Amino acid sequence: MSGTRQILIVDDNRALRSALALALETMGGFSIRLAEDADSAVSLAGSRAQHFDAIVLDLAPIDAGIALCAALRGHGVRVPIVLVAEVSAEEEVVRGLDAGANDYVVKPFRLAELIARLRAQIRGFETSENAVLLIGPYHFRPGTRVLTEPTSNRRIRLTDKEAAVLKYLYHAGRKPVSRQALLRDVWGYATVASTHTVETHIYRLRRKIEPDPAKARILVNVDGGYRLGYERGAAIEMAFRPTLAAAE
């Protein structure tokens, strides 16, 4: 995976969440935000100015963590959630997974294992059709072929091929993608075919997503092909926020 992944740690023990944050930053290369309770976790998750690639959830008792996990899923949070707990009873594991957790680690755990699990969950999420991907100012939903710009509430609908091109470039990260590679992998054409089709779709896509299509900043030309000009990431999307709205 390329780019710095954003992790939200929810832990009601100040010393433990600070220690885990430091460890994940230094050993895992993650960027960390902290929440001490369910309310602050919901506030951060619902912020339009913040995005996360995964959530590490450690609240005591375990019932509190399971309840928060279910609440986040109920509000439309789709990114991976890894529950951390001091118990390993089968019924607790099942309850956590039923509440929407993607994975479950039991204390004491090895840091390398948690890092590996987080990376695996993020990789799986980013290739799923349920992902909400952050591309420049937009939240991109490959499954619905829609880009939204939260600050202006603007929605952009893409064609099948436009969405496929954007998703392909997203997963390439900072690596340039040639026109021939797009033609082969997105269209399924032989690489000897003309790339005019690719260039036409890039032109149309830029007219939809670039503030100034003549000076592309999101979908840029490089080394005979293209790449995304912005840092990429996976975004949390709150479908609705009744709990937070009531608290405010």
N, C-alpha and C positions, 0 to 999 in steps of 0.2 A: 504494500500500500504506500502511496506517496502522499505528502502533505501531512501536517500536524493534525491529529485527531483530537476532537474536543470531548472530554469525559466529564459528566456531572457525578460527583460523589455525594450521596445523601447518608449522613452518619450523625447520630445524636451524641456521640462521644468526641469531644473537641480534640483531645490528644490523638485518638486513633485516626480521625479523618485527616488531620494535618500530616501525620506520619505516612498514611497511605497516599495522600496527594504527592508528597515529596518523592516517595518511592516510584509512583507511576510516572512522574515527570522525568526523573533521572534515569530510571531503568527502562521505561517503556516509551519515552519520547512523546508522551501525551501532554496536551494542555488541559489543565484541571480547573473546574469551578466547584465550589463547596456549598452544601446546604445542610443546615443542622436539624431540620424538621420537615414535616410534610408540607406545611404552608409555604416555606421558602423554596422547597423543591418545585411545587406547582407554579409559584411565581416565576422562577427561572425558566422552567420548561415552557411556560406560556409567553415568554418575552419574545417579541418580534426582532429584537436587536441581538439575540443570542441563538446559537445553534449548537447541538450536541450530536455526537456520533454514537454514544452509548451512555447508559446510566448504571452506576454501581450503587446498590441500595442496601444499606445496613442500618436498620432501626430495631431497637429492642423495646418490647418483646417482638418476636418474629411476627406476631399477628399484625403489628403496626406496619411492618415492611410489606407484608402481603396485602394489607388494605390499601396502602399507597400505590403499590403496583397495579392493583385492580382499578383504582381511581384514575391513574394516568392512562391506562388502556381505555377506560371508559370515556375519557376526554379526547381520544384520538391520537395519543402518542404512539408512534410506530417503531421507534428506534429500539435496539436491543437493550434489555434490562437484565442485569446479573444480580441476583439476590445473594447476600452474604449473611450467614447465621451461625450460631453456636451449637445448633442441634442438627442431627442428621437422621431423625426419625423419618421413615418412608412417608408417613402421612403428611408431614410438614413439607417435604419435597414436592409431593403431589399437589398440595394446596398452593404452593408458590407457582408451580408451572401452570396450574389451572387459572391462576389469577393473571397470567400473561407474561410471567418471567420467561426469558429465553434460556437461562442457565442458572446454576445454583452452586455456590461454593461454601464449604463448611470450615469454620475456624478450628484450629489454626490451619491456614493454607499457605502454599508456597507462592511467592510473588510471581515467579516466572510462569506458573500455571495460570494465575489470574490474567496476566498480560496476554498469554497465548489464547485464552478463552475470549477475551475482549477483541483481539484482532480477528479471530475466526468469526465471531458474531458480526463484527462490522463488515467483513468481506461478504458474508452471506447476505446481510441486509442490503448492501449497496448493489448487489446483482439481482435483487428481488423486484417484482413489479409493484410492491407496496412502498418502495423507498420514496422518500422526499429528499431530493438532492439539492444542495446549495450551489448555484452557479452564478457568480457575480451578485447582482442585486435580486436575483430570482430564486424562487423555490420551484423546482422542476419535479413533476410527477410523471415518470415514464409510463406508468400504467394507464393514465388518463390523457396523456399527451398534452398537458397543460403547464404553462409557466405562470406563476403569479409573482407580482412585485408588492410585497407587504406594505411598503411605505405609501404607495399610491393606490393600493387595492386593484391594480391593473391585472387583467388576465389575458394570456395569449394562448390561443389554440394552435397546435402544430399538426402537420400531416404525419402519417405513419413514418415516412422516410425522414422527415425533419427531426422527429423525436428520436428515431433510431440513430441518426448521425450524432445528435447531441449526447445521447447516452454513450455511444461508442467513444466519443472524445473525452467524456467525463472519466470513463474507466481507464483511458490511456494516461490520465494524469498530466504531467508536464512533458511527456514524451510526444514528439511530433508524429502525426499520422499522415501518411502519404495519400494522395488522391487515389492511387491504385489500390491501396489497402482498403479504403472506404468502398471503392467500387466492388472489390472482391468480397468483403465481409458483410457489408450492408445490403448491397444489391445482388450479390451472388454472381457477378459477371466475371469473365476471364480478365486477367490483368492486362491483356493486350487490347482490350476494348477502349474506346475513347472515354476520357474522363469528363467530357462536356456535361454529362448528366450530374456528376458530383458538383461541378462548378456552378451549375444553374441552381441546385438546391442550396448550396452555401450562400449564393447571392440572395435568394429569397429568405433564407433563415436570418441573415444579417438585417434585412429590411424589417424584420419583425422584432428582433431583440436588441439591436445596437442603437444607442441614442443618435449616433452619427454613422451610418453604414459605410461612408467613404473613409472613415478613420476607425476601423474596427478595434475594439478593446476587449471584447468578450470572446469572439471567434476570430483568432488572428492567423495570418499566413506565416508559415515558417518552414524552411528547408523543403520546399516543394510540396508542402501539405498544410496541415492545420493543427492547432491545439487551442485549448481554452486559455485565455489570458488572465483569468482570475484564479485565485486559490479555490480549490473545491472542498466540499464537505457534505455531510448529511445533516439534514435539518429536522428538528422536532416541529411537528405541526399540531396545534391544538384545534380540533374541529369546533369545539365550543368550550367555554370556561365558566360554567355557572358557579362552581365552588369559589373560584378566585374572584369573580365579579361580586358575589355576595360578601366576601371578606373585605373587599375594597369599599 
